[in-house]
Amino acid sequence: MKYINIANTDLQVSNIIMGNMRIPQLSLPEAENLIRTAMDEGINFFDHADIYGKGKSEEIFSEAIQMNSSIREKMILQSKCGIISPEGYFDFSKAHIIESVNGILKRLKTDYLDILLLHRPDALMEPAEVAEAFEELHASGKVKYFGVSNHNPAQIELLQKYIPHKLVVNQLQFSIAHTPMIDSGIALNMKIDQAVNCDSSILEYCRLNDITMQAWSPYQHGFFEGSFLGDIERFPKLNEVIDNIAKKYGVTNTGIATAWITRHPANIQVVLGTTKAERLQDACKGSEIKLTREEWYQIYKAAGNIVP
Ligand SMILES: NC(=O)c1ccc[n+]([C@@H]2O[C@H](COP(=O)([O-])OP(=O)(O)OC[C@H]3O[C@@H](n4cnc5c(N)ncnc54)[C@H](OP(=O)(O)O)[C@@H]3O)[C@@H](O)[C@H]2O)c1
């Protein structure tokens, strides 16, 4: 397992994160096995959100692992707020942020979060209000560090103008089958869809500003449309190339899909969501591999992209 420092923090974190969005599908013993496997593999970072399973994910997590202070010390816990679900809107008001964190801490059975992320940009956000909420949460010791998810550069700068704490993380959708973050840079100035810049060059912005990126849904295509791995009907070429490279390194397709992300020099953390302990181990094994440049581009092209 490789560890990186989240810039502007004292956190040394595994480059694989266990995401907990899908753990409500598991029984308590299954969830415990998954979390313990993650820890045995060296994963020290766990991603949550107040909306996962309507709070159930956080409850199951702390119950399954029988959260106590000695386990808590071994973990870096991150959660998110700002989405109101199932109503379907966003809320970055001070009252909502504070109430959400209080709920998260109660469900996770902990006194503090290492990192709190704003889940998705709230078009109605008032940055000064967010700053007040963050100040209160930091001063009371409830949150150590702050970050965002699914935010573009200007949205981050707008927040940062008011927030005295450095925003240290941006969690974004990124997988071999979902690559807008790099497509427009590769196909720069060409008259093709791949050249459309969807995010104002967020990847370069995060690198320039020492913001650690985290890739959510690393094995999915579309918006939760399923895994591209093993889907030979929709992704025949991609699976053929991945399987061949997997054979060469003696790992599974999950391992190669993970290695493809960790190969990027931005040190992107992979937020995996598997419910299977074995697959989680496959991903960890893959994260140790350094794909060659040629392999990395070969996979990128097999996903249907052009390299001009
Ligand atoms: N910030 C955000 O807006 C945001 C949004 C969504 C998610 N997230 C975070 O990201 C985490 C991961 O999201 P995710 O669960 O969508 O990511 P994912 O790891 O890409 O997808 C997991 C799903 O893919 C399946 N899968 C994985 N490898 C497979 C393979 N080799 N063959 C077939 N199926 C495979 C898993 O099935 P099995 O369980 O059977 O392995 C599971 O259903 C979440 O837990 C959450 O923490 C963040």
PDBQT file of the ligand as one rigid body, heavy atoms in Angstrom, charges set to zero:
ROOT
HETATM    1  N1  LIG A 401     -18.438  12.518  -4.127  1.00  0.00    +0.000 N 
HETATM    2  C1  LIG A 401     -19.435  11.975  -4.809  1.00  0.00    +0.000 C 
HETATM    3  O1  LIG A 401     -20.265  12.670  -5.407  1.00  0.00    +0.000 OA
HETATM    4  C2  LIG A 401     -19.555  10.498  -4.838  1.00  0.00    +0.000 A 
HETATM    5  C3  LIG A 401     -20.516   9.865  -5.660  1.00  0.00    +0.000 A 
HETATM    6  C4  LIG A 401     -20.588   8.480  -5.650  1.00  0.00    +0.000 A 
HETATM    7  C5  LIG A 401     -19.734   7.731  -4.864  1.00  0.00    +0.000 A 
HETATM    8  N2  LIG A 401     -18.826   8.362  -4.049  1.00  0.00    +0.000 N 
HETATM    9  C6  LIG A 401     -17.890   7.592  -3.200  1.00  0.00    +0.000 C 
HETATM   10  O2  LIG A 401     -17.186   6.696  -4.048  1.00  0.00    +0.000 OA
HETATM   11  C7  LIG A 401     -17.306   5.372  -3.556  1.00  0.00    +0.000 C 
HETATM   12  C8  LIG A 401     -17.257   4.403  -4.695  1.00  0.00    +0.000 C 
HETATM   13  O3  LIG A 401     -18.382   4.586  -5.552  1.00  0.00    +0.000 OA
HETATM   14  P1  LIG A 401     -18.957   3.358  -6.355  1.00  0.00    +0.000 P 
HETATM   15  O4  LIG A 401     -19.375   2.302  -5.422  1.00  0.00    +0.000 OA
HETATM   16  O5  LIG A 401     -19.938   3.887  -7.335  1.00  0.00    +0.000 OA
HETATM   17  O6  LIG A 401     -17.607   2.926  -7.103  1.00  0.00    +0.000 OA
HETATM   18  P2  LIG A 401     -17.072   1.633  -7.827  1.00  0.00    +0.000 P 
HETATM   19  O7  LIG A 401     -16.067   1.003  -6.934  1.00  0.00    +0.000 OA
HETATM   20  O8  LIG A 401     -16.634   2.097  -9.160  1.00  0.00    +0.000 OA
HETATM   21  O9  LIG A 401     -18.312   0.689  -8.032  1.00  0.00    +0.000 OA
HETATM   22  C9  LIG A 401     -18.619  -0.339  -7.149  1.00  0.00    +0.000 C 
HETATM   23  C10 LIG A 401     -19.612  -1.234  -7.836  1.00  0.00    +0.000 C 
HETATM   24  O10 LIG A 401     -18.983  -1.808  -8.992  1.00  0.00    +0.000 OA
HETATM   25  C11 LIG A 401     -18.975  -3.218  -8.872  1.00  0.00    +0.000 C 
HETATM   26  N3  LIG A 401     -17.690  -3.712  -9.352  1.00  0.00    +0.000 N 
HETATM   27  C12 LIG A 401     -16.463  -3.340  -8.952  1.00  0.00    +0.000 A 
HETATM   28  N4  LIG A 401     -15.502  -4.010  -9.599  1.00  0.00    +0.000 NA
HETATM   29  C13 LIG A 401     -16.140  -4.845 -10.441  1.00  0.00    +0.000 A 
HETATM   30  C14 LIG A 401     -15.695  -5.794 -11.386  1.00  0.00    +0.000 A 
HETATM   31  N5  LIG A 401     -14.390  -6.045 -11.551  1.00  0.00    +0.000 N 
HETATM   32  N6  LIG A 401     -16.613  -6.462 -12.100  1.00  0.00    +0.000 NA
HETATM   33  C15 LIG A 401     -17.923  -6.232 -11.904  1.00  0.00    +0.000 A 
HETATM   34  N7  LIG A 401     -18.424  -5.338 -10.995  1.00  0.00    +0.000 NA
HETATM   35  C16 LIG A 401     -17.533  -4.645 -10.289  1.00  0.00    +0.000 A 
HETATM   36  C17 LIG A 401     -19.148  -3.493  -7.387  1.00  0.00    +0.000 C 
HETATM   37  O11 LIG A 401     -19.737  -4.757  -7.214  1.00  0.00    +0.000 OA
HETATM   38  P3  LIG A 401     -19.337  -5.658  -5.938  1.00  0.00    +0.000 P 
HETATM   39  O12 LIG A 401     -19.840  -4.915  -4.748  1.00  0.00    +0.000 OA
HETATM   40  O13 LIG A 401     -20.052  -6.931  -6.207  1.00  0.00    +0.000 OA
HETATM   41  O14 LIG A 401     -17.848  -5.773  -5.962  1.00  0.00    +0.000 OA
HETATM   42  C18 LIG A 401     -20.065  -2.370  -6.960  1.00  0.00    +0.000 C 
HETATM   43  O15 LIG A 401     -21.410  -2.651  -7.260  1.00  0.00    +0.000 OA
HETATM   44  C19 LIG A 401     -18.604   5.381  -2.746  1.00  0.00    +0.000 C 
HETATM   45  O16 LIG A 401     -18.630   4.354  -1.772  1.00  0.00    +0.000 OA
HETATM   46  C20 LIG A 401     -18.541   6.742  -2.126  1.00  0.00    +0.000 C 
HETATM   47  O17 LIG A 401     -17.712   6.695  -0.981  1.00  0.00    +0.000 OA
HETATM   48  C21 LIG A 401     -18.727   9.720  -4.048  1.00  0.00    +0.000 A 
ENDROOT
TORSDOF 0
